[in-house]
Amino acid sequence: MFQKLIEYSISHKLVVGVLSILLAAWGIVSLVSLPFDSTPDITNNQVQVITQAPSLGAQEVEQYITTPIEMAMANIPRLEKRRSISRSGLSVITLVFDDDADIYWARQQVSQQLKEVEDDLPVDGKTSLGPIATGLGEIYHYTVRAKKGYEDKYSLTQLRTIQDWIVRKQLSGTKGLAEVSGWGGFVKEYEVAVNSEKLNAAGVTVPEVYAALEDNNENTGGSYIEQNDKQYYIRGLGVAKTLEDIKNVPVKTVNGTPIRVGDVAKVQYGSATRFGAVTRNGEGEVVAGIAIMLKGENFQDVSRRVKERIAQIQKSLPEGVVIEPFIDRTQLVNRVENTIAHNLIAGGLIVIFILVLFLGNWRAGLVVASVIPLSMLFAFGMMRLFGLSGNLMSLGAIDFGMIVDSAVIIVEAVCLHIEQQKAKYPGMRLTQRDMDGEVLYSASKIRHSAAFGEIIIMIVYVPLMTLAGIEGKMFRPMAMTIFFAIMGAFILSLTYVPMASALFLNKKISTGKNIAHRMVEKLHGWYEPVLSWAIKHDRELIVGAVCAFVISLAAFSKLGGEFIPSLEEGDFAAELSMSQGTSLSQMTEATTMGEKLLKTKYPEIKQIVTRIGSAEIPTDPMPVERADMMIALKPKAEWTSAKTKDELMESMSKTLETIPGLEVEMSQPIQMRNNELITGIRQDVAINIYGEDLDVLAEEASKVAEIVKKVDGVTNPYVEKVQGLPQIQVVYNHERMAEYGISIKDANNILKTAFAGNAAGAVYEGEKKFDIVLRLDKDLRNDISSLENLYLPVSGGGAIPLSQVAKVEYVEAPSQITHDEGTRRIYVGFNVRGRDIESTVEEIEQLVSKKISLPAGYYYTYGGEFQNLRDAANRLSIAIPVALCLILLLLYATVKSIRETLFVFSAIPLAAIGGIWALWLRGMPFSISAGVGFIALFGVAVLNGIVLVGQLNDLRNEGVDNITERIMKGCMIRLRPVLMTALVASFGFLPMALSHGDGAEVQRPLATVVVGGLITSTALTLIVLPAVYKVFTKK
């Protein structure tokens, strides 16, 4: 089949040429429309159920909201995992579905289950589904602030109103956005701040004021009337429009005197209770927003549309107000794209240089080099067809040298064959027909080895396509892209390459020696004595190679392991926390001080924005004593305080820790968000402890943290805070309540309205809507005596203070209750710096198992990146043997001999030696990225073995029976193609292995393994394989 395809391509050059042009056009169109991002989106398929119930504490939220919803969701088909957080006033349940489940189907299932359970949920709870987004969904973070000179003109309330009713409203219509969330500032309200003394003096209760506000703030329609030939619509207008309107609302009449709202309350502009804030650059509070991209959208298109819309919105803002981005993922994507482009271009140029140098024929070099863009365009077309995006993983691991291997073998065979035809063509010049015949002969002769070598390289990537979980999302696109590129090169090597060789190679036979001939002769001169020595000392050489492999395996066991090297995003995220119960104002002061310290000390910083607590859409439900400090950095070339990311992180962490009571954990924005969405934990590694009693969980977690923090390489461990929230509890006396005829429900409603506030209507300012909220005056809300003296109406008329029917006391209560699969859980989280994760966790496992003995019914597990590493290692333990078995089967199909199959297969352990020692020399632990590099290496390593054994078999068939003569002659003939294929494959990866650009840290282990492995594989293939062939070939 291959020969017929080559023959057809040579005889129908125009058809192949046109098809090549059409291929290029298809690839270019696909490339233009191909979505690009920094990394693959590894977030699992999840739906968040968010319930806000401001009147409930953490335990009530767990009992009344979280547990019923979790139980209702438990039997949804294709649901893989449930986890939840219950906090005062908030429940966030995360439901993880299998990756193949349609997200809209999953949300529909969740909505149906919510409808069935909604009757069991508290009436004042507001339940909604989180936005359809992923860990990479937060594409554009911005602040809305006043310019210099306008600071006094705009309050935080005004800025928040601008964000909610101008910026958010206009930005929300952008195609591809799932949500625009606001953060910080004050949400404007019309506040009716009642005075308990005035209420008592006037004989008015809180429920009466609330009812009055509800009853005196509405419009209505009265149909229409007809008069003569006109039709008049009737409307009753009673909606409050101003503070004065609210003040004049009548509450009731006492002794003939009307009591108005303004008589018992202060009516003023107020703000909603805050659960979060945003500070910037040490200058105080600002308002922030986040544009969240819809899952599955093209990042570049959505980002461009967001920026265009932001520029348009900026023009409509009041004078002196500016929208300023502080995290724009486009910058990271651009830097990663530059790294990919630089590595690919540099690798491509190196490959072309090696080709021209070894072939000594610029035409031959260009024929081979032209396969690179054509095969890549084929890959782009296939990527678009299969819905893959261009990113660091899918494009960053492509090696042009690997792609052109089969083209190199064919073109080199053609050039060598034509040089040997001097006697056949006395005129030293071939006609086109002669050229066609010689190309067909030489290409057909080598086609078998070249084609099967390329097929083997393709096939070894097939097991990677079966990977699941996070490693599947990371490496499946890479495997598919490389598979498509090599498939394109394989097709081109049987069609385009023979056609181009016949058409464009020089038809004049050269009689002189060029630089390539002289270089190859020099190589022959060096190689021949080495080969002779290898043949004479064949058995010793084989034993030495086996010993080297065994030693390498021992070294491999000491490398340590990590999941995937973390991508340097170019920005930092500092996770800040203070003691339980810290107020929002105290946290704001601490973060502002930290920003000032960092901005003063580190010139690398462009901007710092800190997000405290939770946004209004609490997909990331932090308490007010926790904050995320986003540190936008200048390019790495401009750094002066440190040379590496880890050094700068450590230095900044020490600076922030000088603030009393502040705990710091350094990370990166995308890394932190991905960790949280995938596992519910922000740190790289977590020890999860499960059980029922929160006090026991907290005690055991503290013991584990004490053990963990003494381990080398571990950052300061974070223990999830579940206890110690300061709380004022009102404990009702049921007997006393019954005496006065007061129901618990009525008392709770008054309590909730007085302190939390209760919306009794709304005021419209044009399209803007602001709640009318009834609550106690601010000065009274912060005084416990106001709580004790809060009057409750009794059934017989009059009112009594709350203290007569209830006990008011200070207690410590649960701050947060976390569930994992319906079971209570606490975690100890930490990051690892300057050491591999595998050895770190193994040391911790030994210490914890010796020193920690949990009570009956309690148990612990390890989670986070370490669990990902173990899962991926388990899957690779299947994928790698499968790849090796496929290589064996294809080798046997190629050489038709078990003995010769094993000859060629010996290149794999020889290649592994170099890969292992390359990692060891560069101080790199084994990672899944390196594991994928080994799979790629094994495919390339056997290619040269196939070529060499194929040549030895040809010589045997030609009558060269003396084994030593056959080996010497065959190795000399195939020296050039073996060196060329190895050098182009390894040097093509060299820029990637040495790169320090953004994103290079993920590519580096893979490239290091391939380069190191090919160096030893090639050297040992040319030396050890002949020795193996001699020892095990029948005389």
N, C-alpha and C positions, 0 to 999 in steps of 0.2 A: 504493500500500500504506500509506504513512504517513498519508494523508488518511483512509482507512478506519479505521485504528487510532485516530486522534484522534476521529473521529465515533463509533465504538463506545464509547470511554471516556467521552465526554460524555453519551451516551444511556444508559449502564449504569453510573451512578455507584456504586451499591451493590457491584457486582461488583469494580470497581477498588478501592473502599475496603477491601473484605474482603481482596483480594489484597495490598494495601499492608500491612494489619495482619499477615497471614501472613508477608510478607517481613520485617517488623520482628521478629517472633517468631523466625524462622529465623536472622536475623542475630544476635540477642541470645544465643540458644543456642550459636551458633558462636563468638561472641566469648568467652563464659565458658569454653569448652573449648579456645580457641586457645592454642597454646604461645607464650610470649614469651621473648626473649633480648635481649642487648645488640646483637649484630651477627650477620649470617649466618655459619654455620660454613664457612670457606673451605678447610679442610684437605682435601688430596687423599685418595683412597681407598687406604689402605695397610695392609699387614700387616708386622709386625716379627717377625723370627726372632732370638731371643736365646739365645746359647750361653755358658754359664759353664764355664770350664776353668781352675781356679786354678793348675794346675801348668805351664801353657804361657806363654811370652813372646809379645810382639806378633807377631814374625815367624812363630813356630810356629802361632799362632792364625790368621794370614793363610793359611799354607800348608795346614794340616791341617783347618781348619774353614771359614773364610770363602770361600776360592776353590772348594772342592768344592760347597758349598751354592749359591753364586752360579751356578756352571755348571749345577747340577741345576735351578735355577729359570729359567734363561734362556729356555726355550721354552714356558713356561706361557702359555696363550691370554690375551689382553687385558692382558698385563703391559706397562706403559709405561716404567717406569724402575726401575733397581736402584742402590742405593748402600749402602755399608757402612763400619763402623768396626771395626778390629781393634786390640785393646789387650791388654796383659798380663792374661791370665785371662778375657778377655771378647770376644765377637763379637756385634755388633748389625747385622743386615742389614735394610734397609727396602725393601720391594717395593711399588711404586706401580702400582695398576691403574686402568683407565679408570673414570670416575665412574659409569657405568651398571652396572658389574659388582657383583653382589650380594656383600657382604663375607663372608657365611658360605660362599658358593661359592668365593670367592677363598681363604679360609683352608683349605677342604677340599683345593683344588688344591695349596697349599703343603704341607699335612700329607702328602699322598700322595707328593710329591717328596722330602720329608724321610725318609720310610720307605725309599725306594729308595737314599738316600745314607747312611743311618745306619751301615751296616757299614764305611764308609770313614772315619768320624769317630772321634776318640779315645774310648776306653772311659770315661774319667772325665769326659767332657764332658756337661753337662746342657743339653739343647736344649728350648726352649719357645717358644710364640707370645706376643707382647705382647698386652695387653688390647685389646678392641674399643672403642677410644676415639678422640677427635679432639683438635684443638688447644684446643677449648673444653671438653674433658672434665674438666679438673681444677677441679671446682666448689667444693671445700671443703678448705682447708688448715688444719690445727689443730696445736696443741702439747699434749703431755701433760706436766704439770710439777707440782711440789710448791708448795703455797701458802706464803706467808710464814709463817715459824715452823715449817714442816715440812721445810725443806730438808735437814736432817741425818737425817731419818727415812727418806728414800727415795733410794737410789742410782740412777744412770743405768741400771744393769742391771735394777733393780726396775721403774723406769718403763718401760723397753723391754718387759719381760715383761707389764706391765699393758696396754701398747699392743697387743702381739701376741696375747695370750690372753684379754683382756677386751674392749677397745675394737674391735679389728679383727674379732674373732670375731662380736661382736654386730652390728657395722655392716655386715659382709659380706652379711648376709641382706636388706639393704634393696633393695626392688624398684627396678630402673633403674640400679644400680651395676654397673660392669664389674669393678672391683678396688678394694681398699683397700691402699695401700702404706705401709710403715713406713720411717722414716729417723732415723738418729742413735741415741745411746745404745749400750749393749752387749748383744748377743744372748747370753743365758746359756748356758753349756755346763758339763758336768762334765769338767774337764781332768785328764788324766794327764800330768803334766810330768816326763818322765824325766830322770835325771841321768846324763850320759855316763860320769862316773867310777865311779858305783855300778854301772852296767851292765857296765863293763869289769871291775871288781873281782869281780862275781858271775858273770862269764862268760855274761851274758845279752845277746841282741841285740834290737834294736828289733822285727824281725818276730816274734820269740817273744813279746814283750809284747803285740803287736797280736793275734796268734793266740789268746793266752790270754783277752784281753778279749772277743773274738768268741765263743769257745767256752764262756764261763762267764756268759752273760747272756741266758737265754731261758726261756720257759715252753713246756710242751707238753701235749697231751691224750692220754689213754690209753683212749679209748672209755669203757665202763662195765662194771660187774659186777652180777649179780643175786644178792641174798640174801633168801631167803624171798619176801616180797611187795614188796620194795624194789629200786630200781634206783639204783646209785651211780656217778656219773661220776668219772673219774680224771683228775687234773691234776698235772703236775710243775711246781713253782714254783721257778725259779732266777734270775729277773730281779733285777738289782741295784736297790736302792731308795735307798740312802744312800751317802755317801762311804766309810763303813766297809766296806760290802759290796764296793765296788770295790777298796779297799786289800787286802782279804783274798783276792782272786782269785789262785790259784796259777799261777805261770808255768812252773816246772820244778823238779826236785829235783836238787841238786848235792851229791854225796857224802853222800846220805841226809838232807840238809837242804833242806826246801821253801823255795823263793824265791817270795815273794808280790809283787804289784804294789807294795804300799806299801814294800817293801824297796829298790826301785830307782827309785821315782818319788814325786813329791809329788802326792797326789790332792786336788784343790781345786776350788772354783767358779771358772770362767774365762769367757772370752768369745770369740766368733768374731772372726776377722781383720776389721778394719773398713776399708771403702772410702769411708766418708762420715760426716758428723757434722752436727749442727744447733746453732746458737747463737742466743741471744735477748737483745735489749735491752742487750747488753754485760754481762750477768750470768752468762755461761758457757753450758754445754751444756744442751740439753733434748732431749726426744724429740718427733718430729713424725710426722704422718700425712697422707695425701692421699686424699680420696674421689674416685674417677675414674668419671665417668658413662658409661654404655653409649651407644655411637653410636646416634643416632636417637631417643633418649628425650626426653621433655618436661622441659626444665631446671627449670621452676618446680615441677612435681610432685616430681621427684627431690630437688631442694634442700629442699623442705618436709619430705619424708620423712626425709632425712638429719638435719635439725635436730631433728625429733621424736625420732628414734632416739638422737641424741647426748644430748638432755635425759634420756632414759630411761637411757642408759648411765651418765651422770653420777651417778645415784642409786646405782648398783651399785659405784662405785669406792671404794677404801679412803679413810678419812678423811684429808683434807689433800691429795688429788690432784685436779687440775682439768683439764678439757679446755677449751682456749681457741682460738677460730678466729683466724687472722692474715690470711687472704685468703678472703673470702666473696663470690663473684661476684654473689650476690643484691643486694648494695649497689650495684654498678655497674649492674646491670639496672634497679634501681629508679630510679637517677639518670637513666639514659637514658630510661626510660619517662616520668619527670617532664618531661624536656626535650621529648619528642615531644608529650605532652599539652599542655604550655604553649604550644608553637608552633601546634598545631592549634587549640586554643581561642582563642588570640589572633587567629590568622588568620581563624577562623570569625566572631568578633565584628566584626572589621574589615570582612569581606565583607558581613555583615548590615547594618552601619551604612551602607556605601556604597550598598547596594541600596535601603534605606529613604530615604536622602538623595536619590538620583537619581530614584526613582520617585515620591517624595512621597506614598506610599501604604503605610501600615504593613501592610495586608493583603497587598498584592502582594509586599512585602519578605519577609513570613513564608512566603508560598506558595513563593517561590524558596528561602528559607533551609531550609524543611522537606525540600528535596531532599537537603541535605547529610547529615543522619543516615540517611535511607533509602538513599542510594547507598552510604554507608559500611557499613551493615549488609548490603547486598547483597555488597559486597566481602569482608566478614568471612566470609560464608557460602561464597563461592567460594574464599577462601583455605583454609578448613577442608577444602573438597572436594578441593582440589589439593595438600593437605599442606604449605602454606606456614606459616611462623611469623611472629609479629609481632616486628619489631625495628627498629633505627634506619634500615635501608635500605628495608625493605618498607613501613613506615608513615611514615617521616620525610620523604619527598619528596612527600607528597600535598598538593595545593593545592586548597582548597575553591572558590576562585574559578574555577579551571580546570574543576572538576566542574560548576558551575552555569551555565557559559557559555550552553549551549543553552536552559536554563530562563530565563535572563535575557532572551535575545533574544525568546522566545515571550511571556513575561509583559509585557515592555515593549511589544511589538507589540499585545497585547490592550488594555493600558491606553491607548495612544495612539489606537487605533482607536475605543474606546468614547468617549473625549473628543471625537472628531471627529463623533459622531453626535447632536449637540444638536438639529439641525434635524429629524432623523428621529423623535425621541421628545420631543414637546412637554411631556409631563409630567415630563421629566427623570428618569424612573425606569423601569428595565427589569423586565419579568417574567422568571421563570426560563427560559421558552421563548425569549424575546428574547435573554437572556444567553447561553443555549446556542448560539444561531445566530450571534451576534456573535463569541463565542470561537472557534467552529468556523471561521468565515470568516477571522478575523485569524491564527489559529494555522496554518491550512492555507496561507495566503499566504506565511508566513515559514518554514514547516516545512522546505522544501527546503534553504535556506541553513543553517539551524540544525542539521539532521540531518547534512548532509554535513560541516559544520565539526566536529561532534563525532566523526564517523567518522574524519576525518583525524587528529584528536588521538589517537584510539585506535590508528590504524594505524601512526603513527610509532613507537610503542613495540614493534611486532612485531619489527623487526630486533634490538632489545635482547634479546628472548627467545631469539635464536639464539646469543648470546655463549657462549663456552665458557671453561673454565679458571677461574682465580680471579675474573676480572671477571664471568664468567657467574654464579658463585655469589653475588657481591655485588649485581649489578644485575638479574639475571633476576627475582628475587622482587619487586623494586621495580617493574619494568616490568609484571609480571603484576598486582600489586595496583592500580596506577594504571589499567591497562586494565580491570580488573573494576569499579573505582569509576566510571569514565567510562561503561562499558557500562551500569551501573546507572542513572546519570544520564540516559543516552541513552534507555533504555526508559521511565524515569519522565517524561521531557520529552514523550513521545508518548502517555502514558497518564495518569499521576497529575497532571501539571501542568495539562493542559487541563481535567480533571475538577475539580481544586481551584480553578482560576481561575473556572470557571463557577459553582461552588458557593459560594466564599468571598469573591470580590472584590465590592466595593461596587457594588450595582446602581443606585445613585443617581448620575446624571451631575453632576459638580461644575462649577459655573459660575465660582467664584472662583479666584484664583491662590494656590497654596501655595508653600512655600519651594523645592520642586523646579522649579516653572515659572519662578520668578524666577531661580534659579541657571542653568537651561538658557538662558533669555533672555540672561543676562549672558555665558554662554559663547558663544552665537551672536554676540553683539556683538563679542567678542574675536576669534572665529574668522573671521568674514566678511571683514574687511579682509586678514587673513593669506592666506586662500584666494584672494581676488581677486589679490593680489600674486603668489601661486604660479602662477596660471593665466597671468598676463601674462608671467612670467619662467620659463616652463615648461622651455625647453631648458637655460638656465643652471642651473636647479635640478636637473635630471636629471644634468648633468655634475658638479655639486657633490656629489651623492649618490654617484656612481660614484667620484669622487676620495676621498670619505670612506671608502668601502668598501676601496679600494686601500690607503689609509694604515692602516686598521684591520688589514688582512692583514699589513702590515709590522710593526705593533705586536704582532700575535699571534705572529709568529716570534721575538719577543724575550721572550715571557712565561716561557719555561722550562717544565719539566714534572715532574710527580711522579705516582706510581701512584694512590694514594688518600691524602688527608690522614689522618694517624694519629689514631685515637680516643684522647682523653684518658681513661685508665682510672681516674684518681683515685689510683692507687698506682704506685710506681716499682719497677723491678728493676735492681739494679746487678750487672753481670757482673764478677766479680773474678778475677784470676789472679796467680800468682807464678811464680818461675822453676821450670824443669823439675826434678823430683825433690824439691820441697819436701815435708816430712813433714806428716802430718795434724795433729799437735800444733802445729806452727808455723803452719799455715793457720788453725787454730782460734784461736790467740792473735791473729793479725792481724785476723780478722773480728770478734772480741770487742772489740778496740781500736777498730776502725772504727765499730762500733755505738755504743760509748760516746761517740766524737767527735760523731757525728750526733745522738744523743739529747740531748747537752748543748747543741749549737749551734742546732738547728732545732726550735722549738716546734710546727712543723706536723706533726711525726711522732707518730703514735699508737703504733706498735709496729714493731720491726724483727726479722725472723727470717732467718737466713742458712743456706742449705742447701749443705753442702760435699760435693764428690764425688758418688757415686751412691747411689741408694736400692737397696733389696733387689730391686726390679723395675727394672732399669736401662734404662728406655725413653729416658732422657736420660743417656747414659753419659759423665759428666764424670770426669776424673782428680781426685785429692785436692788438686792445686794450683789447682783452679778452684772457684768458688763462685757461687751466686746469692743476692744479698742482697735480700730482699723488704721493701720499705719501705711500710708502710700509713700513709696520710696523712689528716689531718683535711680537712673540706670546704674548697674553695678560698677561700671567703669568710673563713676564719679564718687564711689565710696572712699572715705578716708579713715573712718573710725575702726573698720575691720575689713578683712579680705574675703571672708566667707559668710554665708548665711548663718551658720550655726554660731560663729563668733559674735556676729552682730546681735543675734537673738539673745545670747547669753548676757551680753553687755547691757542691752536694753532691759532685760528682766531684772538684773541687779539694780539698775537705776530706779525702776518702778518699785522694787521691794523696799526702798528706803522710806516709802510712805507708810506711816504706822497703820497696822491692821490690814494692809492690802496684800492679797495673795495673787501671784502672777503665773500664768502658763502660756508660753509662746507657741503660736501655730501660724497657719496661713489661711486666708479666707475660704478658698474652695476646699482645701483639705479639711478644715474644721467643719464646714457645712456638710460635706460628703460623709464624714465620720458620724455626724449626728443623725443624718437622715437614714443611713444604712443600719446603724446599730443603736441609735438613740443615745450614744455616748460620744463626746467630743474628742476625747484623748485617743491615742493610738492603741493603747492596751487597757483592758478593764478586767478586774476580778469581780464577778457578780456573785452576791450572796443572797440566797433565797430563804424565806421563812415568813412567819406570821406576825411576830411581835416586833414592833418598830424599835423598841428600846434594845432588845437583844441584837437586832440587825446593826444598829448604830454602834453598839459596844464591840461586836465582832469585827466590823469594818475598821474601827480605830486600831484594833490589834493588828490587822493585816497591813494597814498603812504604816505602822511603826516598823514592821518587818521590811516592807517594800522600800521605804525611803533610805535604808542603809545599803541597798544594792547598788553597785557601781553602774553608772550610765542612766539611772532613773531620775527623772525630774521630780520636783516636789509633788507627791501624790495628792490627788483631790478626792476627798470622801464626800459622797453625795449627802447633802444636808437634808435630813428628814425630820429632825426634832429641833426643839428649842425656839420655836416662833413665839415671841411675846404676844399674849392675847388677853383681852378683857372679856370675861365670860359673865353673861347674865343668866343665873340659874333660877328659874321660876319655882315658886312654892305653890304647888297645885291646890293645896287646901285653901290658902289665902286667896288665890285667884278665883276659886269657886265661891268664896264668901262674898266677893264683890261682883260676881257675875261677869268676869273678864275672861275672854277666850285667849288661848295662847296665840292663835292666828292673828287676832286684832292687836295684841301686844307686840308681836313680831313685826307686823306691818308698820306700826308707829315707830318702833325701834329702827327699822330699815329706812323709813322715810326720813327720820330725823338725822341720821348719821350718814348712811350711804347715799341718801337722796333718791327721790322717786319722780320720774317724769310725769307731769300732769298735763301735757299738751306740747304745743310747739308754736314758735313765732317764725313767720316767713319774711325774709328780706329779699324780695325778688325771687330768684330760684333757690336761694340759700335757706336751709331749714335748721333752726336751733331749738333745742329742747327747753321747755320751762320746767325747772327742777326745784322741788320743794325739799328743803333740809334745814337743820339748825344753823344758826349763824356760826361762822368759822371760829370765832373766839370761844364760843360755847362748846363746839364739837371737840375741842382739844382739852376739855376739862371733865374729869370723871364725875364731879359733883353734878354737872349738867345731865349726865346719864342717870344718876341716881334720882335727880329731881324731875325727870321727864314725866309729865302727867299722862295718866291713862284714864279715859272716860269710863265711868262705872254704869251699870245697867239702870240704876235708879236716878241717874242724873248726877252732875258734878264730876269730879276727877280726883284721883289720888296719885301721889308720886310713885315711881317705879320701885323705889327702895322698900315700900311697904309690902310688896308682893314678890320680890325677887332679891337674891343676893348677888352683888356685883363684886367680882374678884379678879385679881391678876393671876394668870397661870401660863405655863409653857405648853404649847400644843404642837402637833405635827405640822410641819411647814409644807411637806410634799410627800406624796405616797406614789411610788412607782410600781407598776405591774409589768410582768413579763409572762405572757400566756396565762394571764389571770392570777398569777402568784405575786405576792409582794417581794420587792427586790431592792437592794441597795448596792452601790458599786464603789470600788476604789479605782480611780482612773489615773493613768500616768503616761507620759511620753518618754521615749528613749532617745538619748543624745550621745553621739560618739561611740556607739556600740550597736551590734546587730540585735534585732528583736528576739530571735530564736534563742540564743544563748542566755540572754537576759531573763526571759520568761522561764526557761528551764531551771535556772538558778533559783528564781522566785518560787517555782513549783516545789522544789526540794525543801526550801525553807518553810513554806506555808504548810506543807503536808506534815513536817516534823513538829511545828510549834503551835498549829491551830487545830483545835478539836471542837467542832461545832455541836450544839445540842441536837437531840433527836428531832428529826423533821426539818433540819436546816442543811443546806448544801451550797457549794460554790462551783462556779465555772469560769473559764477564761473567755474573754470576748475581744472585740475590736480587730485591729490589723493582724494580731497574732493568730486569731481564729481563721481569718482570711488566708493567712499563709499556710496553715495546716490543711484547710480545705483544698487549696490550690495544689499543695504538694501531693495530697492524696490523688487528685485528678491527674496530675502530671505522672504519678507513679503508674498510671494506666496508659496515658497518652504516649509516653516515651517508649515503653515496650511495644505498643501497637505500631508506632512509627518504625522501630527496628525490625519488627516482623514483616512489615510491608516492604522495607528495603531488601530484606532477605529474599522474599518472594519475587520481587522485580529483578533482583540480581540473577536469580536462578533462571527467570524467563529470558534474561539477556544472554548469559553465557552457557546455559543448558548443561551445567556441571556443578554438582554439589561442592566438589573440591575447589573449583575456581571461584564459586560463589563465596566460599569462606576466605579465599585469598583476598578478594576485593573487600569483603566485610571487615577484614583486619584493619582497614584504614580508620574505622570508627573508634576503637580504643586508642589508636595512635593520635587521632584528632582530639579525643577527650583529654589526653595528657596536656596538650598545649592550652586548651580552654581552661582547665583547672589551674594551671600554674600562672596563666595570664591574670586570672582573678586574684590569686594569692599575691602576686607581685604588686598589683595595684591596690591591695588592701580592700578589695570589694567582697562583701558577703554573697552567698548564693541567694538569688532572688528569682522570682518567677520570670522576670525579664531575662536573666541569665539562662534559666532553664529553656526558654524558647530559643535562645541563641544556640544552645547545644543541639536542639532538634534541627535548626537550620544548618548548623555545621555538619551534622552527620550526612545530610543529603548531598552537600557539596563535596564532602570528603571522599565519597565513593566514586564520584565522577572520574577523577584521575585514575583510580584503580581500574575502572571499566576500560578506559582508553588504553592503559598500559597492558592489561591482560589480553585485551582484544588484539593488540599489535603482536604480542607473543604468540597468540593462537594463529594469526595470519602467517607468521614466519614458519610455524610448525607445518601449516598446510602447504607452504611453499617448499618444504623439504629440508628446512634447517633442523636437523635432528639433535645436534649437540646442544645440550641445555645451556651450558655456559655461553657458547657462541650466540644462541638465541636470545639469552637475557642481555648480553652486552649490546647486540645489534638493536634489539627492540627498544631498550631503554634509551639508547642514543637517538633513535628515530623520534621517539615520543617525548624527549626531554623538553623541546621548545613548547609544544602544546600543553604539556603538564605544568610547566612553569607559568605559561601565559594564563591558563585558567585559574591557577591558584593565586597568582599575583593580582589579576584583575578583581577576583572575588574578595581577597583580603584587603587590598589597597582601596577598593571601593568603599569598604567599611571604615577605613582608617580615619577620615575626617570626623566620623561619628564617634569613634572610640576616643579621640583626642579633644573633641569639642567641649567648650565650657559655656556655650550659649544657653539662653533660656530654654529649658526643656531637655537639654542634652543629658541630664542626670538619669533620665528614664531610658534613653537609648544606649548609654555608655556600657552597661554590663553586657547587653546583647552583642554589641559590636566588639567588645573586648574578647568575649568567648570565641567569636568567629575568626577574628584576626589571629589570636594566639593559637587556636586549634588548627587553622589552615597552615600556619608556619610549620608546626611540628608534623602535621599530617603530610604535607608535601615533602618535607625533608625525609621523613621516615618511609613514605610511599616509594620514593626513589632509591632508598637504601635497604629498608627492612623487607618490603614486598618482594624484591628480587631474591632476597635470601630465603623467604618463605616459599617462593615459587620453586627454587632449586631443591630445597629439602623435601618438599611434599609432592613434587611432580615425579611421576613414574619415568624411569630411565628408558 
